[in-house]
Amino acid sequence: MTDTDRTIDDATRAAREAAERAKETTSEAVEDLSDIVSGTAAESADTLSDGAAQAKDAAAEAVEDVRAAAADAMDKMTTQAKEALENAREAADDGVTYVKAKYRENPALVIAVGAAALVGVGAVLKALFARRR
């Protein structure tokens, strides 16, 4: 498992845990409301208002938890994407440097390899498009 997979898995796990906490908090608030409603009318009026406030607070907290987990996951994915782009740029630069050095040593060989690569890519593309018809 790569670091990218682990980080995405961690962010996904955090989002799921936040959603689970939100579900549990909301369930508890609903149970409290249910208990309140089953009590006497006078008690129910006072506690119903408290229960509604608790449910509202629980829902707001749950939404905030999910938002924070999603923002954290997005930050991690952005960081990983930037690192991957930087690594790709370095690899491309290394490849260009290598080809330039080989071209200085033997230009005919580099041209022949490049031409062969183009022919190979052309053959693959031709085969792919021929299968689609």
C-alpha positions in Angstrom: 0.0 0.0 0.0 1.5 3.4 -1.0 1.6 6.5 1.2 -1.0 8.0 -1.1 -3.4 5.1 -0.5 -2.7 5.2 3.2 -3.4 9.0 3.4 -6.6 8.6 1.4 -7.7 5.7 3.5 -7.0 7.7 6.7 -9.0 10.7 5.3 -11.8 8.3 4.3 -11.8 6.7 7.7 -11.9 10.1 9.4 -14.9 11.1 7.3 -16.7 7.9 8.1 -16.0 8.2 11.8 -17.3 11.8 11.7 -20.5 10.6 9.9 -20.9 7.7 12.4 -20.5 10.2 15.4 -23.1 12.4 13.7 -25.5 9.5 13.3 -25.0 8.4 16.9 -25.5 11.9 18.3 -28.6 12.4 16.2 -29.9 9.0 17.3 -29.4 9.9 20.9 -31.1 13.3 20.4 -34.1 11.5 18.8 -34.3 9.0 21.7 -34.2 11.9 24.2 -37.0 13.6 22.3 -38.9 10.4 22.2 -38.5 10.1 26.0 -39.5 13.7 26.5 -42.7 13.3 24.4 -43.7 10.2 26.3 -43.6 12.2 29.6 -46.3 14.5 31.0 -47.4 17.4 28.9 -46.0 20.1 31.2 -42.6 18.4 31.4 -42.7 17.7 27.7 -43.1 21.3 26.7 -40.0 22.4 28.6 -37.9 19.5 27.7 -39.1 19.3 24.1 -37.5 22.7 23.6 -34.3 21.5 25.2 -34.3 18.4 23.1 -34.8 20.3 19.9 -31.9 22.6 20.8 -29.8 19.5 21.6 -30.8 17.9 18.2 -30.0 21.2 16.4 -26.6 21.4 18.2 -25.8 17.8 17.5 -26.7 18.2 13.8 -24.6 21.3 13.5 -21.7 19.5 15.2 -22.0 16.5 12.9 -22.0 18.7 9.8 -18.9 20.5 11.1 -17.2 17.2 11.8 -18.0 15.9 8.3 -16.9 19.3 6.7 -13.6 19.2 8.7 -12.9 15.6 7.7 -13.6 16.4 4.0 -11.4 19.5 4.1 -8.6 17.5 5.7 -8.9 14.8 3.0 -8.9 17.5 0.3 -5.7 19.0 1.8 -4.0 15.7 1.9 -5.0 14.8 -1.7 -3.8 18.2 -2.9 -0.5 17.8 -1.2 0.0 14.3 -2.7 -1.0 15.6 -6.2 1.6 18.4 -5.9 4.3 15.9 -4.8 3.4 13.5 -7.6 3.6 16.4 -10.2 7.0 17.4 -8.8 8.3 13.8 -9.0 7.0 13.5 -12.6 8.7 16.8 -13.5 12.0 15.6 -12.0 11.7 12.2 -13.9 11.0 14.0 -17.1 14.0 16.3 -16.6 16.2 13.3 -15.9 14.9 11.6 -19.0 15.6 14.7 -21.2 19.1 15.0 -19.8 19.7 11.3 -20.5 18.5 11.5 -24.1 20.6 14.7 -24.7 23.7 12.9 -23.4 23.0 9.9 -25.6 22.3 12.1 -28.6 25.7 13.7 -28.1 27.3 10.3 -28.1 25.5 8.7 -31.0 22.8 10.8 -32.7 21.9 8.2 -35.3 21.0 5.7 -32.6 18.8 8.2 -30.8 17.0 9.1 -34.0 16.5 5.4 -34.9 15.1 4.6 -31.4 12.8 7.7 -31.6 11.5 6.6 -35.0 11.0 3.1 -33.8 9.0 4.4 -30.8 6.8 6.5 -33.1 6.2 3.6 -35.4 5.3 1.4 -32.4 2.9 4.1 -31.0 1.3 4.4 -34.4 0.8 0.7 -34.7 -0.8 0.5 -31.3 -3.1 3.4 -32.1 -4.0 1.9 -35.5 -4.8 -1.4 -33.8 -7.0 0.3 -31.2 -9.0 2.3 -33.7 -9.3 -0.7 -36.0 -10.9 -2.6 -33.1 -13.5 0.1 -32.4 -15.0 -0.1 -35.9 
